[in-house]
Amino acid sequence: MKKGLTFVTAMLMTCILYAQEYKVAKNTGRLEISEVNHVTIEGHSGNEIIFSVRNQNRDDDGRAKGLRAISSLGLEDNTGLGLSVLDKNGVIEVAQLKKTDGPEVKILVPKGVIVSYAHSSPHGDQIEIKNFDGEVEVSTVHNGVILSNVNGPLNIKTVHGDIEATLGASLKSPINITSVHAHVDVAMPVGTKANLQLGTTFGEIFVDPDFKIDIDNTGGMKKYSGALTGKINGGGIDIHLSSTHNNVYLRKK
């Protein structure tokens, strides 16, 4: 009984924290998110993109009461959440008004919408994308990326951030996951049919032994430390995992 009450309490607290919402009726096209510092993206079966935030009022300026917030780029908070959300020729563009800090944003996205996220500043947390069965593009400089139960296609690139990914069972080609200075750690079903490319210049490659890789030979030589190209389960979708200065891990889900 106590555990049940604890669960109900936790759910109520989550609802309170993310009580305010902003919705856009859209289940196809593109969602482009730029320079939003704290964001979680989750797939859902609805026909709307749903934005909610928490902690948007933790540093409210009492002097600003009755005034509207406008960024240096001329963007306005048209959502009441500290976000600018604009529909430009069918593309939903999302930006936060504050350059530093900002609200903790949760976005529910229908699977038919392509998600694009870009972040270049040193401010912000890891971006998390979960339970999403659609195309995802991520480009960050400092942020890490967490992917949980995603199927792609995926094009994930970071400069300084780690990438942790758990892939689903219905993967769609291509899957490209790359970090320059940090590690790439990917888990996927051992039965995945894929054309596999794993690469690192200054790191190492670690693969779960349950993946039986048919190594491609080039010039009669096999290179395991820097690059590995081969097929698993006879080949299938294209999967490319790489890190220039760190390690690449491929583990079974």
TORKOL-4160 file (C-alpha; in steps of 0.2 Angstrom, whole numbers, padded with zeros to 4 digits, m for minus):
253
<pt num="1" X="0000" Y="0000" Z="0000"/>
<pt num="2" X="0014" Y="0012" Z="0004"/>
<pt num="3" X="0023" Y="0009" Z="m0012"/>
<pt num="4" X="0006" Y="0012" Z="m0021"/>
<pt num="5" X="0004" Y="0029" Z="m0012"/>
<pt num="6" X="0022" Y="0033" Z="m0016"/>
<pt num="7" X="0019" Y="0030" Z="m0035"/>
<pt num="8" X="0003" Y="0040" Z="m0035"/>
<pt num="9" X="0012" Y="0055" Z="m0026"/>
<pt num="10" X="0026" Y="0054" Z="m0038"/>
<pt num="11" X="0014" Y="0055" Z="m0053"/>
<pt num="12" X="0005" Y="0069" Z="m0045"/>
<pt num="13" X="0021" Y="0079" Z="m0042"/>
<pt num="14" X="0026" Y="0076" Z="m0061"/>
<pt num="15" X="0009" Y="0083" Z="m0067"/>
<pt num="16" X="0011" Y="0098" Z="m0056"/>
<pt num="17" X="0028" Y="0102" Z="m0062"/>
<pt num="18" X="0023" Y="0101" Z="m0080"/>
<pt num="19" X="0006" Y="0108" Z="m0078"/>
<pt num="20" X="0006" Y="0122" Z="m0091"/>
<pt num="21" X="0006" Y="0116" Z="m0109"/>
<pt num="22" X="0007" Y="0124" Z="m0126"/>
<pt num="23" X="0000" Y="0113" Z="m0141"/>
<pt num="24" X="0003" Y="0113" Z="m0160"/>
<pt num="25" X="m0008" Y="0103" Z="m0171"/>
<pt num="26" X="0004" Y="0094" Z="m0182"/>
<pt num="27" X="0009" Y="0076" Z="m0185"/>
<pt num="28" X="0020" Y="0077" Z="m0201"/>
<pt num="29" X="0034" Y="0089" Z="m0206"/>
<pt num="30" X="0049" Y="0096" Z="m0196"/>
<pt num="31" X="0051" Y="0102" Z="m0178"/>
<pt num="32" X="0067" Y="0112" Z="m0177"/>
<pt num="33" X="0073" Y="0116" Z="m0160"/>
<pt num="34" X="0088" Y="0128" Z="m0158"/>
<pt num="35" X="0098" Y="0133" Z="m0142"/>
<pt num="36" X="0085" Y="0126" Z="m0130"/>
<pt num="37" X="0096" Y="0122" Z="m0115"/>
<pt num="38" X="0086" Y="0109" Z="m0105"/>
<pt num="39" X="0075" Y="0098" Z="m0115"/>
<pt num="40" X="0068" Y="0080" Z="m0116"/>
<pt num="41" X="0059" Y="0074" Z="m0131"/>
<pt num="42" X="0047" Y="0059" Z="m0131"/>
<pt num="43" X="0037" Y="0051" Z="m0144"/>
<pt num="44" X="0018" Y="0049" Z="m0142"/>
<pt num="45" X="0003" Y="0043" Z="m0153"/>
<pt num="46" X="m0006" Y="0059" Z="m0153"/>
<pt num="47" X="m0008" Y="0072" Z="m0167"/>
<pt num="48" X="m0001" Y="0087" Z="m0158"/>
<pt num="49" X="0016" Y="0093" Z="m0153"/>
<pt num="50" X="0014" Y="0096" Z="m0134"/>
<pt num="51" X="0026" Y="0108" Z="m0125"/>
<pt num="52" X="0027" Y="0109" Z="m0106"/>
<pt num="53" X="0040" Y="0116" Z="m0094"/>
<pt num="54" X="0045" Y="0116" Z="m0076"/>
<pt num="55" X="0055" Y="0129" Z="m0066"/>
<pt num="56" X="0051" Y="0143" Z="m0078"/>
<pt num="57" X="0047" Y="0155" Z="m0064"/>
<pt num="58" X="0062" Y="0151" Z="m0052"/>
<pt num="59" X="0070" Y="0168" Z="m0056"/>
<pt num="60" X="0055" Y="0178" Z="m0061"/>
<pt num="61" X="0058" Y="0197" Z="m0061"/>
<pt num="62" X="0044" Y="0206" Z="m0052"/>
<pt num="63" X="0048" Y="0222" Z="m0062"/>
<pt num="64" X="0043" Y="0213" Z="m0078"/>
<pt num="65" X="0025" Y="0210" Z="m0073"/>
<pt num="66" X="0013" Y="0215" Z="m0086"/>
<pt num="67" X="0027" Y="0216" Z="m0099"/>
<pt num="68" X="0032" Y="0204" Z="m0113"/>
<pt num="69" X="0048" Y="0195" Z="m0115"/>
<pt num="70" X="0058" Y="0198" Z="m0131"/>
<pt num="71" X="0075" Y="0191" Z="m0136"/>
<pt num="72" X="0089" Y="0200" Z="m0144"/>
<pt num="73" X="0084" Y="0191" Z="m0160"/>
<pt num="74" X="0066" Y="0199" Z="m0159"/>
<pt num="75" X="0058" Y="0183" Z="m0154"/>
<pt num="76" X="0043" Y="0184" Z="m0142"/>
<pt num="77" X="0037" Y="0172" Z="m0128"/>
<pt num="78" X="0021" Y="0167" Z="m0138"/>
<pt num="79" X="0019" Y="0151" Z="m0127"/>
<pt num="80" X="0019" Y="0158" Z="m0109"/>
<pt num="81" X="0033" Y="0145" Z="m0106"/>
<pt num="82" X="0048" Y="0155" Z="m0110"/>
<pt num="83" X="0049" Y="0149" Z="m0128"/>
<pt num="84" X="0046" Y="0155" Z="m0145"/>
<pt num="85" X="0036" Y="0143" Z="m0156"/>
<pt num="86" X="0033" Y="0148" Z="m0174"/>
<pt num="87" X="0026" Y="0139" Z="m0189"/>
<pt num="88" X="0036" Y="0144" Z="m0204"/>
<pt num="89" X="0030" Y="0136" Z="m0220"/>
<pt num="90" X="0026" Y="0120" Z="m0211"/>
<pt num="91" X="0042" Y="0120" Z="m0201"/>
<pt num="92" X="0039" Y="0122" Z="m0182"/>
<pt num="93" X="0054" Y="0133" Z="m0176"/>
<pt num="94" X="0057" Y="0132" Z="m0157"/>
<pt num="95" X="0069" Y="0144" Z="m0147"/>
<pt num="96" X="0071" Y="0149" Z="m0129"/>
<pt num="97" X="0072" Y="0168" Z="m0125"/>
<pt num="98" X="0085" Y="0166" Z="m0112"/>
<pt num="99" X="0103" Y="0163" Z="m0117"/>
<pt num="100" X="0108" Y="0155" Z="m0101"/>
<pt num="101" X="0098" Y="0143" Z="m0090"/>
<pt num="102" X="0080" Y="0143" Z="m0095"/>
<pt num="103" X="0065" Y="0132" Z="m0092"/>
<pt num="104" X="0066" Y="0113" Z="m0091"/>
<pt num="105" X="0056" Y="0108" Z="m0107"/>
<pt num="106" X="0047" Y="0092" Z="m0111"/>
<pt num="107" X="0041" Y="0090" Z="m0129"/>
<pt num="108" X="0029" Y="0076" Z="m0134"/>
<pt num="109" X="0031" Y="0073" Z="m0153"/>
<pt num="110" X="0020" Y="0062" Z="m0165"/>
<pt num="111" X="0031" Y="0049" Z="m0174"/>
<pt num="112" X="0027" Y="0056" Z="m0191"/>
<pt num="113" X="0037" Y="0072" Z="m0187"/>
<pt num="114" X="0055" Y="0074" Z="m0191"/>
<pt num="115" X="0065" Y="0081" Z="m0175"/>
<pt num="116" X="0080" Y="0092" Z="m0178"/>
<pt num="117" X="0090" Y="0099" Z="m0163"/>
<pt num="118" X="0105" Y="0110" Z="m0163"/>
<pt num="119" X="0114" Y="0118" Z="m0149"/>
<pt num="120" X="0131" Y="0127" Z="m0149"/>
<pt num="121" X="0133" Y="0136" Z="m0133"/>
<pt num="122" X="0142" Y="0130" Z="m0117"/>
<pt num="123" X="0125" Y="0131" Z="m0107"/>
<pt num="124" X="0113" Y="0117" Z="m0105"/>
<pt num="125" X="0111" Y="0099" Z="m0101"/>
<pt num="126" X="0111" Y="0083" Z="m0110"/>
<pt num="127" X="0097" Y="0081" Z="m0123"/>
<pt num="128" X="0087" Y="0066" Z="m0120"/>
<pt num="129" X="0076" Y="0058" Z="m0134"/>
<pt num="130" X="0065" Y="0043" Z="m0129"/>
<pt num="131" X="0052" Y="0031" Z="m0136"/>
<pt num="132" X="0053" Y="0039" Z="m0153"/>
<pt num="133" X="0049" Y="0030" Z="m0169"/>
<pt num="134" X="0054" Y="0043" Z="m0182"/>
<pt num="135" X="0068" Y="0053" Z="m0189"/>
<pt num="136" X="0080" Y="0062" Z="m0178"/>
<pt num="137" X="0094" Y="0075" Z="m0182"/>
<pt num="138" X="0105" Y="0081" Z="m0168"/>
<pt num="139" X="0120" Y="0093" Z="m0169"/>
<pt num="140" X="0128" Y="0099" Z="m0153"/>
<pt num="141" X="0145" Y="0106" Z="m0147"/>
<pt num="142" X="0145" Y="0104" Z="m0129"/>
<pt num="143" X="0130" Y="0094" Z="m0125"/>
<pt num="144" X="0129" Y="0075" Z="m0123"/>
<pt num="145" X="0115" Y="0065" Z="m0130"/>
<pt num="146" X="0105" Y="0051" Z="m0123"/>
<pt num="147" X="0094" Y="0041" Z="m0134"/>
<pt num="148" X="0082" Y="0028" Z="m0127"/>
<pt num="149" X="0071" Y="0016" Z="m0137"/>
<pt num="150" X="0073" Y="0026" Z="m0154"/>
<pt num="151" X="0072" Y="0018" Z="m0171"/>
<pt num="152" X="0078" Y="0031" Z="m0183"/>
<pt num="153" X="0084" Y="0036" Z="m0195"/>
<pt num="154" X="0097" Y="0044" Z="m0184"/>
<pt num="155" X="0110" Y="0057" Z="m0188"/>
<pt num="156" X="0118" Y="0062" Z="m0171"/>
<pt num="157" X="0134" Y="0072" Z="m0170"/>
<pt num="158" X="0143" Y="0080" Z="m0155"/>
<pt num="159" X="0160" Y="0088" Z="m0153"/>
<pt num="160" X="0163" Y="0087" Z="m0134"/>
<pt num="161" X="0148" Y="0077" Z="m0128"/>
<pt num="162" X="0146" Y="0059" Z="m0124"/>
<pt num="163" X="0132" Y="0049" Z="m0134"/>
<pt num="164" X="0123" Y="0035" Z="m0125"/>
<pt num="165" X="0110" Y="0026" Z="m0136"/>
<pt num="166" X="0098" Y="0011" Z="m0134"/>
<pt num="167" X="0091" Y="0007" Z="m0151"/>
<pt num="168" X="0074" Y="m0001" Z="m0154"/>
<pt num="169" X="0070" Y="m0017" Z="m0163"/>
<pt num="170" X="0063" Y="m0009" Z="m0179"/>
<pt num="171" X="0078" Y="0002" Z="m0185"/>
<pt num="172" X="0077" Y="0012" Z="m0200"/>
<pt num="173" X="0092" Y="0016" Z="m0211"/>
<pt num="174" X="0104" Y="0025" Z="m0210"/>
<pt num="175" X="0110" Y="0026" Z="m0192"/>
<pt num="176" X="0124" Y="0038" Z="m0190"/>
<pt num="177" X="0131" Y="0042" Z="m0172"/>
<pt num="178" X="0147" Y="0052" Z="m0170"/>
<pt num="179" X="0157" Y="0061" Z="m0157"/>
<pt num="180" X="0173" Y="0070" Z="m0159"/>
<pt num="181" X="0181" Y="0070" Z="m0142"/>
<pt num="182" X="0169" Y="0059" Z="m0131"/>
<pt num="183" X="0163" Y="0041" Z="m0131"/>
<pt num="184" X="0149" Y="0033" Z="m0141"/>
<pt num="185" X="0140" Y="0019" Z="m0132"/>
<pt num="186" X="0126" Y="0010" Z="m0141"/>
<pt num="187" X="0116" Y="m0005" Z="m0136"/>
<pt num="188" X="0104" Y="m0014" Z="m0149"/>
<pt num="189" X="0096" Y="m0031" Z="m0151"/>
<pt num="190" X="0108" Y="m0044" Z="m0155"/>
<pt num="191" X="0097" Y="m0050" Z="m0170"/>
<pt num="192" X="0099" Y="m0033" Z="m0179"/>
<pt num="193" X="0103" Y="m0036" Z="m0198"/>
<pt num="194" X="0115" Y="m0022" Z="m0202"/>
<pt num="195" X="0130" Y="m0016" Z="m0212"/>
<pt num="196" X="0141" Y="m0010" Z="m0199"/>
<pt num="197" X="0155" Y="0003" Z="m0198"/>
<pt num="198" X="0164" Y="0006" Z="m0182"/>
<pt num="199" X="0178" Y="0019" Z="m0181"/>
<pt num="200" X="0190" Y="0028" Z="m0170"/>
<pt num="201" X="0207" Y="0037" Z="m0173"/>
<pt num="202" X="0214" Y="0038" Z="m0155"/>
<pt num="203" X="0202" Y="0027" Z="m0145"/>
<pt num="204" X="0197" Y="0009" Z="m0145"/>
<pt num="205" X="0182" Y="m0002" Z="m0151"/>
<pt num="206" X="0173" Y="m0014" Z="m0139"/>
<pt num="207" X="0160" Y="m0025" Z="m0146"/>
<pt num="208" X="0149" Y="m0038" Z="m0137"/>
<pt num="209" X="0155" Y="m0055" Z="m0142"/>
<pt num="210" X="0137" Y="m0061" Z="m0145"/>
<pt num="211" X="0138" Y="m0050" Z="m0161"/>
<pt num="212" X="0145" Y="m0061" Z="m0175"/>
<pt num="213" X="0153" Y="m0049" Z="m0187"/>
<pt num="214" X="0158" Y="m0054" Z="m0204"/>
<pt num="215" X="0173" Y="m0043" Z="m0207"/>
<pt num="216" X="0176" Y="m0036" Z="m0224"/>
<pt num="217" X="0194" Y="m0037" Z="m0230"/>
<pt num="218" X="0203" Y="m0023" Z="m0238"/>
<pt num="219" X="0219" Y="m0027" Z="m0247"/>
<pt num="220" X="0220" Y="m0043" Z="m0237"/>
<pt num="221" X="0222" Y="m0034" Z="m0220"/>
<pt num="222" X="0210" Y="m0032" Z="m0205"/>
<pt num="223" X="0211" Y="m0017" Z="m0194"/>
<pt num="224" X="0203" Y="m0019" Z="m0178"/>
<pt num="225" X="0209" Y="m0005" Z="m0167"/>
<pt num="226" X="0205" Y="0010" Z="m0178"/>
<pt num="227" X="0191" Y="0004" Z="m0190"/>
<pt num="228" X="0180" Y="m0011" Z="m0192"/>
<pt num="229" X="0168" Y="m0014" Z="m0207"/>
<pt num="230" X="0157" Y="m0029" Z="m0208"/>
<pt num="231" X="0140" Y="m0037" Z="m0208"/>
<pt num="232" X="0130" Y="m0044" Z="m0194"/>
<pt num="233" X="0116" Y="m0056" Z="m0197"/>
<pt num="234" X="0119" Y="m0056" Z="m0216"/>
<pt num="235" X="0118" Y="m0037" Z="m0217"/>
<pt num="236" X="0104" Y="m0024" Z="m0218"/>
<pt num="237" X="0102" Y="m0006" Z="m0212"/>
<pt num="238" X="0118" Y="0005" Z="m0212"/>
<pt num="239" X="0125" Y="0008" Z="m0195"/>
<pt num="240" X="0140" Y="0020" Z="m0193"/>
<pt num="241" X="0147" Y="0023" Z="m0175"/>
<pt num="242" X="0163" Y="0033" Z="m0173"/>
<pt num="243" X="0173" Y="0044" Z="m0161"/>
<pt num="244" X="0189" Y="0053" Z="m0166"/>
<pt num="245" X="0197" Y="0054" Z="m0149"/>
<pt num="246" X="0188" Y="0042" Z="m0138"/>
<pt num="247" X="0181" Y="0024" Z="m0137"/>
<pt num="248" X="0166" Y="0016" Z="m0147"/>
<pt num="249" X="0156" Y="0003" Z="m0138"/>
<pt num="250" X="0143" Y="m0009" Z="m0146"/>
<pt num="251" X="0134" Y="m0019" Z="m0133"/>
<pt num="252" X="0118" Y="m0030" Z="m0134"/>
<pt num="253" X="0102" Y="m0024" Z="m0128"/>
